[in-house]
C-alpha cells in the first residue's frame, strides 16, 4: 500500500513545494544555488529508508527528516563539493582519470622498434 504522503511528494514539482508541504524553513539563497542537488540527495536518502509498517504520520516525519538532512548537506557545503550528480563525480579533479582500454601509441609501436 502506497503512503498518501509519498504520493503527494511524488506529485510536487518545485523544491519550495517540498519545503512547504513538509513544513521546513529554508534560506532562499541556499535553495537558489542547490535546489536540484538537495532534491537529488533527498531522493538518495529516501531510497535507503524503509517505510514498511509505518503509518502516514511516521512516513511524513521520515520524509521531513531526509529533506532536512539533505538541506543541511548543502547549507554547510557546495554542490561541487558534494557531487551528487554523475557529471560532477566524473569531473572530480581529486579523482585520478580513468584509463579504461586506452593504450598509448608508443606502447604499440615499441615492440616494432626493438626488432
N, CA, C and O of each residue as an XYZ file, in Angstrom:
460
protein
N       0.845     -1.190      0.000
C       0.000      0.000      0.000
C       0.878      1.237      0.000
O       1.780      1.360      0.828
N       0.626      2.138     -0.906
C       1.400      3.372     -1.002
C       0.971      4.345      0.093
O      -0.175      4.338      0.541
N       1.889      5.154      0.498
C       1.613      6.165      1.510
C       1.039      7.415      0.857
O       1.577      7.881     -0.148
N      -0.035      7.967      1.402
C      -0.557      9.223      0.857
C       0.492     10.336      0.870
O       0.525     11.172     -0.033
N       1.342     10.346      1.886
C       2.397     11.360      1.963
C       3.375     11.207      0.808
O       3.713     12.194      0.154
N       3.833      9.999      0.549
C       4.773      9.768     -0.550
C       4.124     10.054     -1.894
O       4.772     10.573     -2.802
N       2.837      9.714     -2.026
C       2.115     10.031     -3.262
C       2.055     11.540     -3.479
O       2.234     12.026     -4.596
N       1.801     12.269     -2.402
C       1.726     13.737     -2.507
C       3.095     14.308     -2.866
O       3.185     15.201     -3.708
N       4.156     13.812     -2.245
C       5.502     14.294     -2.552
C       5.869     14.015     -4.009
O       6.503     14.839     -4.667
N       5.468     12.856     -4.498
C       5.781     12.488     -5.884
C       5.115     13.425     -6.892
O       5.582     13.555     -8.024
N       4.030     14.072     -6.485
C       3.300     14.967     -7.385
C       3.830     16.407     -7.356
O       3.402     17.237     -8.157
N       4.753     16.704     -6.444
C       5.277     18.072     -6.335
C       6.242     18.371     -7.476
O       6.866     17.470     -8.037
N       6.349     19.656     -7.805
C       7.206     19.997     -8.940
C       8.310     20.998     -8.626
O       9.168     21.235     -9.477
N       8.319     21.588     -7.445
C       9.383     22.534     -7.125
C       9.956     22.252     -5.742
O       9.290     21.675     -4.882
N      11.185     22.663     -5.549
C      11.831     22.471     -4.253
C      11.066     23.208     -3.156
O      10.900     22.698     -2.048
N      10.606     24.408     -3.478
C       9.853     25.182     -2.493
C       8.625     24.420     -2.004
O       8.284     24.473     -0.822
N       7.959     23.707     -2.924
C       6.783     22.927     -2.540
C       7.143     21.832     -1.536
O       6.383     21.581     -0.601
N       8.278     21.186     -1.717
C       8.705     20.155     -0.768
C       8.873     20.756      0.625
O       8.420     20.179      1.613
N       9.523     21.912      0.701
C       9.722     22.557      1.992
C       8.395     23.003      2.604
O       8.212     22.901      3.817
N       7.468     23.496      1.781
C       6.168     23.926      2.285
C       5.352     22.739      2.787
O       4.804     22.779      3.888
N       5.272     21.686      1.982
C       4.460     20.523      2.346
C       5.013     19.840      3.606
O       4.251     19.360      4.446
N       6.330     19.803      3.721
C       6.949     19.148      4.882
C       7.217     20.118      6.025
O       7.820     19.753      7.034
N       6.761     21.363      5.856
C       6.827     22.378      6.898
C       8.251     22.581      7.425
O       8.504     22.519      8.628
N       9.164     22.824      6.492
C      10.565     23.067      6.843
C      10.968     24.472      6.394
O      10.688     24.866      5.262
N      11.619     25.222      7.270
C      12.131     26.522      6.841
C      13.378     26.332      5.982
O      14.061     25.313      6.082
N      13.667     27.315      5.143
C      14.854     27.253      4.291
C      15.319     28.662      3.968
O      14.539     29.614      4.001
N      16.591     28.776      3.659
C      17.147     30.054      3.215
C      17.042     30.100      1.695
O      17.594     29.232      1.018
N      16.354     31.084      1.151
C      16.200     31.157     -0.306
C      17.533     31.135     -1.058
O      17.609     30.586     -2.158
N      18.582     31.726     -0.478
C      19.874     31.749     -1.171
C      20.496     30.353     -1.269
O      21.208     30.065     -2.230
N      20.236     29.491     -0.294
C      20.727     28.106     -0.362
C      19.938     27.345     -1.426
O      20.513     26.627     -2.244
N      18.642     27.506     -1.406
C      17.783     26.807     -2.368
C      18.022     27.286     -3.794
O      17.960     26.498     -4.739
N      18.290     28.559     -3.944
C      18.532     29.115     -5.274
C      19.759     28.457     -5.927
O      19.761     28.221     -7.135
N      20.782     28.165     -5.150
C      22.020     27.589     -5.674
C      21.956     26.069     -5.792
O      22.524     25.497     -6.722
N      21.270     25.411     -4.855
C      21.399     23.955     -4.755
C      20.089     23.186     -4.813
O      20.039     22.044     -4.356
N      19.036     23.767     -5.353
C      17.710     23.118     -5.323
C      17.712     21.700     -5.888
O      17.195     20.785     -5.246
N      18.279     21.502     -7.067
C      18.269     20.168     -7.674
C      19.159     19.195     -6.899
O      18.850     18.009     -6.779
N      20.242     19.710     -6.390
C      21.165     18.882     -5.621
C      20.511     18.415     -4.311
O      20.667     17.266     -3.900
N      19.785     19.323     -3.675
C      19.089     18.981     -2.423
C      18.039     17.906     -2.690
O      17.950     16.924     -1.953
N      17.248     18.090     -3.740
C      16.204     17.102     -4.042
C      16.800     15.758     -4.451
O      16.274     14.707     -4.085
N      17.887     15.789     -5.203
C      18.557     14.536     -5.587
C      19.074     13.818     -4.340
O      18.896     12.607     -4.204
N      19.710     14.555     -3.432
C      20.228     13.960     -2.205
C      19.077     13.434     -1.349
O      19.194     12.365     -0.749
N      17.979     14.164     -1.286
C      16.810     13.683     -0.542
C      16.349     12.352     -1.123
O      16.049     11.415     -0.382
N      16.293     12.270     -2.441
C      15.904     11.019     -3.097
C      16.854      9.883     -2.756
O      16.417      8.749     -2.563
N      18.148     10.172     -2.680
C      19.121      9.151     -2.302
C      18.863      8.677     -0.874
O      18.904      7.481     -0.588
N      18.600      9.620      0.007
C      18.310      9.254      1.399
C      17.000      8.468      1.500
O      16.920      7.485      2.236
N      15.974      8.902      0.760
C      14.690      8.189      0.795
C      14.834      6.759      0.274
O      14.178      5.842      0.769
N      15.691      6.575     -0.723
C      15.874      5.245     -1.309
C      16.459      4.255     -0.303
O      16.309      3.044     -0.463
N      17.117      4.762      0.719
C      17.703      3.870      1.732
C      16.842      3.791      2.991
O      17.244      3.199      3.992
N      15.656      4.391      2.930
C      14.752      4.411      4.080
C      13.642      3.386      3.891
O      13.025      3.311      2.828
N      13.396      2.602      4.927
C      12.307      1.626      4.872
C      11.045      2.248      5.482
O      11.057      2.742      6.609
N       9.985      2.210      4.721
C       8.713      2.738      5.200
C       7.742      1.622      5.578
O       6.586      1.879      5.917
N       8.215      0.402      5.518
C       7.364     -0.758      5.821
C       6.806     -0.655      7.239
O       7.542     -0.454      8.206
N       5.507     -0.795      7.331
C       4.837     -0.811      8.621
C       4.640      0.555      9.262
O       4.112      0.640     10.371
N       5.055      1.628      8.587
C       4.892      2.967      9.156
C       3.544      3.555      8.764
O       3.086      3.388      7.633
N       2.913      4.248      9.714
C       1.691      4.962      9.365
C       2.071      6.247      8.624
O       3.250      6.597      8.561
N       1.101      6.938      8.073
C       1.394      8.088      7.227
C       2.097      9.212      7.984
O       2.929      9.910      7.405
N       1.783      9.400      9.258
C       2.467     10.434     10.050
C       3.953     10.105     10.196
O       4.798     10.996     10.111
N       4.266      8.848     10.413
C       5.666      8.426     10.547
C       6.388      8.561      9.206
O       7.562      8.929      9.170
N       5.700      8.269      8.117
C       6.285      8.434      6.784
C       6.589      9.907      6.545
O       7.650     10.247      6.022
N       5.667     10.775      6.923
C       5.876     12.221      6.753
C       7.065     12.697      7.576
O       7.873     13.488      7.089
N       7.184     12.229      8.810
C       8.329     12.609      9.651
C       9.642     12.130      9.033
O      10.635     12.857      9.025
N       9.638     10.907      8.517
C      10.851     10.364      7.887
C      11.213     11.168      6.641
O      12.386     11.466      6.414
N      10.219     11.518      5.838
C      10.471     12.319      4.636
C      10.982     13.706      5.025
O      11.891     14.241      4.390
N      10.402     14.273      6.052
C      10.834     15.588      6.546
C      12.282     15.515      7.016
O      13.087     16.394      6.710
N      12.606     14.468      7.757
C      13.978     14.295      8.247
C      14.977     14.162      7.096
O      16.080     14.704      7.163
N      14.588     13.437      6.038
C      15.513     13.270      4.914
C      15.707     14.590      4.167
O      16.816     14.894      3.727
N      14.647     15.371      4.021
C      14.782     16.669      3.364
C      15.639     17.602      4.218
O      16.491     18.322      3.698
N      15.414     17.585      5.496
C      16.202     18.433      6.394
C      17.689     18.041      6.346
O      18.563     18.908      6.325
N      17.957     16.765      6.330
C      19.334     16.256      6.253
C      19.993     16.659      4.924
O      21.142     17.101      4.904
N      19.266     16.505      3.835
C      19.793     16.886      2.519
C      20.037     18.390      2.456
O      21.053     18.834      1.920
N      19.124     19.163      2.991
C      19.280     20.621      3.007
C      20.517     21.017      3.799
O      21.293     21.866      3.361
N      20.702     20.403      4.963
C      21.873     20.689      5.806
C      23.179     20.400      5.061
O      24.156     21.138      5.192
N      23.181     19.312      4.272
C      24.372     18.973      3.487
C      24.809     20.156      2.624
O      26.002     20.436      2.510
N      23.852     20.844      2.024
C      24.168     21.923      1.095
C      24.165     23.294      1.747
O      24.675     24.252      1.166
N      23.602     23.407      2.935
C      23.679     24.666      3.673
C      25.085     24.834      4.235
O      25.529     25.954      4.487
N      25.786     23.715      4.433
C      27.138     23.768      5.001
C      28.213     23.388      3.994
O      29.395     23.360      4.336
N      27.828     23.100      2.774
C      28.767     22.695      1.742
C      28.320     23.280      0.409
O      27.463     24.163      0.370
N      28.898     22.793     -0.677
C      28.526     23.286     -2.004
C      28.177     22.115     -2.912
O      28.601     20.988     -2.657
N      27.412     22.368     -3.966
C      27.117     21.295     -4.921
C      28.386     20.676     -5.507
O      28.443     19.467     -5.732
N      29.389     21.495     -5.752
C      30.631     20.982     -6.319
C      31.359     20.066     -5.336
O      31.940     19.060     -5.743
N      31.331     20.401     -4.066
C      31.978     19.564     -3.057
C      31.202     18.271     -2.816
O      31.804     17.227     -2.569
N      29.875     18.332     -2.885
C      29.042     17.163     -2.593
C      28.950     16.189     -3.770
O      28.880     14.977     -3.561
N      28.950     16.703     -5.000
C      28.969     15.895     -6.221
C      27.899     14.794     -6.255
O      28.223     13.614     -6.392
N      26.643     15.180     -6.130
C      25.574     14.175     -6.170
C      25.229     13.734     -7.589
O      24.696     12.642     -7.788
N      25.529     14.570     -8.566
C      25.215     14.208     -9.945
C      26.421     13.567    -10.624
O      27.566     13.932    -10.358
N      26.152     12.628    -11.484
C      27.190     11.853    -12.170
C      28.190     12.747    -12.902
O      29.395     12.501    -12.840
N      27.715     13.756    -13.577
C      28.601     14.626    -14.346
C      29.633     15.304    -13.436
O      30.777     15.507    -13.843
N      29.239     15.649    -12.220
C      30.177     16.257    -11.281
C      31.142     15.222    -10.701
O      32.315     15.518    -10.474
N      30.648     14.022    -10.466
C      31.534     12.954     -9.953
C      32.581     12.584    -10.989
O      33.737     12.346    -10.641
N      32.191     12.534    -12.262
C      33.116     12.146    -13.333
C      34.201     13.188    -13.568
O      35.280     12.855    -14.057
N      33.933     14.426    -13.231
C      34.898     15.502    -13.460
C      35.492     16.002    -12.150
O      35.732     17.197    -11.982
N      35.722     15.092    -11.239
C      36.310     15.413     -9.950
C      37.830     15.514    -10.115
O      38.471     14.515    -10.438
N      38.417     16.689     -9.903
C      39.861     16.833    -10.075
C      40.663     16.031     -9.055
O      41.849     15.781     -9.266
N      40.039     15.628     -7.961
C      40.716     14.827     -6.938
C      40.808     13.354     -7.327
O      41.625     12.611     -6.783
N      39.964     12.936     -8.271
C      39.916     11.533     -8.677
C      40.848     11.328     -9.870
O      40.801     12.093    -10.833
N      41.684     10.311     -9.811
C      42.554     10.068    -10.965
C      41.726      9.727    -12.198
O      40.670      9.105    -12.086
N      42.199     10.129    -13.367
C      41.427      9.840    -14.586
C      41.349      8.339    -14.847
O      42.290      7.591    -14.582
N      40.218      7.929    -15.367
C      40.026      6.511    -15.699
C      40.856      6.190    -16.931
O      40.845      6.938    -17.909
N      41.558      5.103    -16.882
C      42.398      4.714    -18.008
C      41.620      3.867    -19.013
O      41.860      3.956    -20.217
N      40.716      3.070    -18.537
C      39.901      2.254    -19.420
C      40.741      1.392    -20.341
O      41.727      0.790    -19.916
N      40.351      1.336    -21.586
C      41.023      0.478    -22.560
C      42.038      1.255    -23.392
O      42.487      0.763    -24.427
N      42.404      2.443    -22.965
C      43.342      3.264    -23.721
C      44.745      2.661    -23.693
O      45.261      2.315    -22.630
N      45.341      2.543    -24.847
C      46.720      2.067    -24.974
C      47.477      3.127    -25.760
O      47.124      3.411    -26.905
N      48.518      3.723    -25.163
C      49.271      4.745    -25.890
C      49.907      4.176    -27.158
O      50.326      3.019    -27.183
N      49.977      4.978    -28.188
C      50.554      4.558    -29.459
C      52.005      4.111    -29.283
O      52.436      3.166    -29.944
N      52.753      4.759    -28.420
C      54.148      4.386    -28.175
C      54.255      2.941    -27.668
O      55.201      2.231    -28.010
N      53.287      2.508    -26.855
C      53.308      1.126    -26.365
C      53.064      0.132    -27.481
O      53.596     -0.978    -27.446
N      52.285      0.502    -28.451
C      52.001     -0.376    -29.578
C      53.212     -0.447    -30.507
O      53.568     -1.518    -30.998
N      53.837      0.704    -30.743
C      54.972      0.769    -31.654
C      56.275      0.291    -31.023
O      57.204     -0.091    -31.733
N      56.346      0.311    -29.720
C      57.585     -0.065    -29.007
C      58.107     -1.438    -29.411
O      59.301     -1.549    -29.691
N      57.296     -2.491    -29.460
C      57.823     -3.800    -29.871
C      58.358     -3.771    -31.302
O      59.288     -4.514    -31.614
N      57.808     -2.949    -32.167
C      58.266     -2.876    -33.555
C      59.640     -2.206    -33.673
O      60.433     -2.545    -34.552
N      59.903     -1.270    -32.793
C      61.170     -0.524    -32.874
C      62.333     -1.302    -32.277
O      63.489     -0.937    -32.495
N      62.053     -2.379    -31.520
C      63.114     -3.179    -30.912
C      63.520     -4.343    -31.798
O      64.472     -5.044    -31.454
N      62.879     -4.580    -32.877
C      63.218     -5.716    -33.756
C      64.471     -5.467    -34.516
O      64.899     -6.316    -35.298
